[in-house]
Structure formats: C-alpha cells, structure tokens
Amino acid sequence: MAELEEVQARLAEGESFADLAARVSDDTVSAEQGGDLGVVSRGFFGDAFDEAAFSLDEGEVSEIVETDNGLHLLTVTGLERESFDSMRDDLRRQLAQDRVSGEFNDRAQQLIDESFAADDLQSVAEDLGLELQTSDWVSRDDAEGVLSEPGVMSQAFSGDVLEEGYNSEVIELDNDRRLVLRVAEHREATTLPLVDVRDEVAAEVEREMRRDALRARADELVTALRDGESVDLDWQQAEEVSRQDSQGLSRGIVDAAFRLPAPEGDAAAYGTVVDGDRAVIIALESVGEGEVDEQVEQFVSSMAERLRAQAAIQGLIEHLRSEAEIARSSV
C-alpha cells in the first residue's frame, strides 16, 4: 500500500503511468508493456476491478483497488465505442421498447389491482381501455385459442373462480400478454346422447389416431437420428429462443425444447412434440445462460409483494364471509 501511495504521488507530479508500471509492477508480463492489459471486458478480473475500471474516463487513474490478486492502480488508455450513427437504430429501438415495457408493467399492475376487488370484468376493461371478450361454452379439456394456453383452464375451474364466482388471478401468458377471466355461466357436466355427438366423437377419434401415428413416426425418426443415421427432414433453425421470447415458435414446441437435456459435445439432444396436426422433431444444439432483466426482476418482486398482501386480504375477506352476517344491496 505504501509503495502504491508513492506511485500515486509520482503520477501527480507528472510521471508516466507506463514508465512507473514498467519499473514497479509485480506483473512482469504486463510490466513489459507498460502495464497494458489490452481490451478488458466485464467479469474477467472480478467485481472490484470492474467497478473501478468501468467508472474511469480515458486518462483517469483509479484509487488503490484490492482484488484477490493483490493491490492495483488502474488507468484507462482508450475506450472502444461504436459510433452513434451505427447504434442509432438499436438505441431508438431500445428506447421505444423501454417505454412500452414501462407502460405495459404499469397497466399490468393496474389490471392486478382492479380485477382483484371488482365484482365483474366489464368495469375493469372499461377503466383500462380493453375489450372484454366472451367465449362460447368450453369444458376443462376442450378449450381453444387463448383459453387452451397453460394455466388458463386450471384457473377457470379453480374453486374461487368456478364456485365462488371471483375473478381469476392475473395469468401471465407470455412476456407481453396478461389475462384475467371470470365464469359467466356454469352448468354441470352431463352425458349427451350419442346421436347428438356422433360426428364430433368420430372426428376426435380420427384426430387421436392421426396424432398417435404422427407420434410413432416421429419417435422412429428420433431413434434413427440418435443412432447417427441420416434423415431427410425439412429443418427450420431458431436461435436465441427463451421462455419469454419464443422467436415465433408455438408454446408447445418451446416447452418441449426446455424439457430436453442439455446437449453434450457436438451431439444434439433430440425430442418430439405433437403440435396441433403435425409432429415436430426438435434438435437442441446448444443451451446458453439467460440474461437477467433487472426491470423484470423489480416488477416481479413488486408484484410478489402485492400478491402476498392481496392473499392476506383475501383470507380476511373469506373469514368475514364465513363468520359475519353481511347484508348486500344494489342501486
């Protein structure tokens, strides 16, 4: 520490950083280059190094920095920056995305707050400027469109929604869609006369047989691929697929891909999924670490706190409903 304090004093008197590094640095490799470490990226030398190095402007010298490798003085000799013109489109796109994301998160939170206490969904839709949509009759296992997406029907047939008549929790369909549902009318399951459903039953049996045949053929092709055989398939490549960003793939394909084991070496991991009226073979070639979105993390944390508070309120309301005598009137 005393030695580096002396170096700091000599730098203040105008001596060259490179000359001093060549004379006093314990790192003989970089000392020969006047202390030059080349182009430095975050994460290579540790957090303390990054915090000091990336806070400096060109020509500035840091305070004494302590890392696992010892004590250091750092200076920035050059900054690699892309030109503004080359980054203009990306910056404009990122700015627009940030604005949209912030507005979306605010509206999603408003949807959570208002739908929790509302006795209907029409008023919630009007407050948020949304269109209320009503489905035809659906069953637990026979839903289409958005109602067929993961988690939706389990909410629709939950006790609070189906039996108590409450609005559902806000369901996160994907990165940019949220859904709240309410049961408008419910009738108990019943067995219809065969004559009324004969055509539907026949069509469903045909569809199931077709799906079974597709699944069996896909399994055969995957076995051949795993054995190293050449298979003539119409491959379509998708890159940087995440759980939130499907890159145009269906939710079923993305979920199937994320259930596959990570590939080993150069060998892809293979899997299959029946997606509607087709069988899809997945060749998973690489898996990368996901990026942490701090804004999403903050939103999730905030939403979790609100949900915990709402759960406590809901518990209190249910207790009051079961224990208290409540008179209701409408105007």
N, C-alpha and C positions, 0 to 999 in steps of 0.2 A: 504494500500500500504506500509506504514511504517512497519507494522508487518511482511509482506511477505519479505520485504527487509532485515529485521533482520533474518528471516528464511534462506534466501539465504546466508547471511554471516555465519551462523552457519553450513550450509551444506558445505560451502567452507572450514570450519575448521575441517570437517570430521565427523560431527554428522550424525546419521542415518535418512534418509528420513522418514522411517516408524515410528520411535520414535517421530520425530517432528510432523508428521501428527496426531499421536495419542494425542499429547498434545495441538496443536493449531488449528486443523481443526474445522470449524463450522459445517461440515457434520458429525454428530455424528455416523451415520451408517457406513460410510467408515472409520471414525477415529478409530473405534474399530478394524478394520482390517489393521491398519497402512496406511490408505488412499487407500487401494486396491479397484479398481473398477471392477476387473475381466477383461475378454476379451472384448475389445472395438471395435466396428465396426464404419465405417464412417457414418456420418449423425445423430447419436443418440444425441450428445451433441452440435451440431452446427458447423458452418464453422470455427470460430476462434479456437475452441477446436481441431477440426480435423487438421487444418493447423499446429498447434503446436505439437500435439501428434504424427502425422504421419511423422514429419520431424526429430524425435529423434531416435537415436540408443539406443540399450539396455544400461541402466545405466546412460544415459544423463538426465539432468534436464533442463526444459524449462525456458525461461524468464517468467515474470509475464503475465498471459493470462487473458483478461477480456471477460466474456461472460454475457449473460442475467442473469445468476445465481450468479454472483459475480466475485471475483478475485481468480486465481488459480496458483499454481505451479504444474507442471506435470513431472513425470518421467516414463520411460518405464522399467518394471521389466522383461519382456520377450516378445519374438516375436514368433508368430505361423507361421511357414513357412513349406510348403510342400517340401519334398526332391527334389533335382534336377532330380534324376532318375525318380521319379514319375511324374514329369512335363515335362520330355524331349520331349515326343511325342507332347504334347499340344504346347510347345514352338516352336518346329520345324514347326508344322502346322501353328501357328500364324505368325511366321516369313515369311514363304512362302506366306501366304495369304496377309500379308502387302506388300511384294514385288510385288506380282501380282496386288494388288489393286492400288499401286502407278503407275505401268506401265500402267494399264488399264485407270486410270484417265488422264495420260499424252496423251495416244492415243485418248481418247475420246475428249480431248481438241483440239488435232490436227485435228480430224475429224470436229469439230465445225469450227475451223479457216479456214481450206482449203475448205470445202464444201460451206461455205458462199459466197466466191468470185469466185468459179470455174464455168466455162461455161459447164461443163459436170461432170460425176461421174467417168469416166474411169481413168482420171489422178489422182483423189483423191484416188481411190482404189489402183493404182499402187504405189503411194507415201507411203501409209500405209501398203502395202503388203496384201491387202484384195482382195477377189474375188467378182467381180461385177456380180450381178445376175439380170436376166431379166425375168419378169413374162409374162404369156400369157395375152390375153385380160381379163380385170376384169371390173365389174360395182361397183357402190357405195355400193350396198347391197349384192354383190355376190363375196366375196374375200375369199381366203383360205390361210392356213399357216400363215406366219408372217404378211401378209397383212390384216388378219382378226383381229389382236390384237388391243386393244383400242387405238384410236388416230391416227392410220396409215391412214385409208381411208379419215378421215377428213382433214388430211394434203394433201393427194393426190388430193382431189377435192377442195382445197382452191384456191383462186384467184391467188395468187403469183405462185403457182406450176402449176395449170392447164392452166390458161390463160396467165400468163406472162412467163412461161417456166423456172422459177428459181428452184434451188434445194430446197428441203424442209428444215425446221429446223431439228436439230438432235432430234430424237424421243427416249425417254427413255422407252424401252420396259419393262425392269426389272432391277435388281441390277447389272447385268453383260452383258447387251446387249443394243447396241445403233443402230439406223437405220437412214439413210438418203435416200430419194427417189427422183426420177425425172420422170416426164411423158415423155416417149419416143415417144408416138403417141396417139392421142385422136380422137375419132370420136363421133359425136353426137348420143344421144340415139335414137333408132328407133324401131318401132314395127315390129317384124318378122312375116312371115306367120305362121299360126297355124300348118300347116303340117310340118314345119321345127322344131318346138319346142314342138310338141305334147308329145313326150316321156319325155322330161325334165319337162314339166308342170305337167304331171301325176305323175312323181316321186316326184316333190316338193309338190304337194297336198297330196300325201301319207305320205311324211315325216312330213308335218304340222299336219295332222290328228293324226299321231303317237305321235308327241310332245304334242298335246292337250290332248290326252288320258293319257300320262305319267304325265303331269302336274296335271290333275284332280285326278289321283290316288295318287300322292304324297301329294296333298292338303288334301285328305281324311285321309291319314296316319298321317300327322302332326296334324290334328284335334284330332285324336284318342290319340296321344301322349300327347297333351296338356290337354286332359281330364283325363290323368292318366292311360289310357288303355295300356296293354302290346301288343307290336307289334313285330312280328318276322322279324327282318331285319339283314342284313349282315353288321354290323357296322365296320368301319375301323377308328382307332384312329390316330389323327395327333396332335402333340404337338409343342409349340413354333412357330406357324405359324405367319409370319408377312407379311406386304405388299411387302417387298423386298425378303423375303425368304419363298417361298410357300411350302416348305417341300414336293415337288413332286406333289402337288395338281394343278389342272388346274386353270388358271387365273379367269375363270368364277366362280368356287367354292369359291376361296379366296375373290373375290369381293362381292359375295353373303353373305359370313360369316361376312365381315366387315360392311355390311349394317344392320345386325341384332342388336337388342337392347342388352345391356349387361344383362346377366342372373342375376336373383335375388335369393339370398339364395342358396339353393341346387338344385333349379329347373333350368334345361337347357332352353335356348332360341332356338326354332326350326324354321327352314326355309327350303325352297326348291329352287332348280335351275335345269333347263333342260340344261344338259351339253352334247352337241352332240346328240347321240342317246340314252341317258339314263337320268333318273330323279334321282337327288341326294337329299337326306334329310340330313340336317345339324342339329346337336345337339351341340350348343355352350355352353360349360360347364363353362368356366372361361375366363376372359379377364385380361391381365396384362399390366403394363406400359411398353412402348417400351424403349429401351436403346438408348441414344444419341451417335451417331458415330461422334466424333469430326472431323475426317478426311473427312467424307462425308459432314458435315456441311461446312467445309472450302472449299471443292470443289464446293458445291452448291453456296456458297457466291461468290466465284471467277467466276463461270460460269454465275451467275446472272449479275455481273458487266460487263462481256464481252458481254452478250446478250443485256444489255442496250446500250452499246457502239455500238454494231452491228446494233441495231434498229435505233439509231441516224444516222449511216452511210447509212443504207438502206433508211431512209427518205430523206437524202440528194441526194442519187442516183436517187430516184423516182422523186424528184423535178427537178434535172438536166435533166432527160429524158423527163419530161413534158414541160420544159421551154427552153432547149437548143437544138441547132441543132448539132447532133453528127454524124460524118462520121465514118464508120467502114470498115476495110479492113482485109483480112486474107492472110497469107503467106503459 
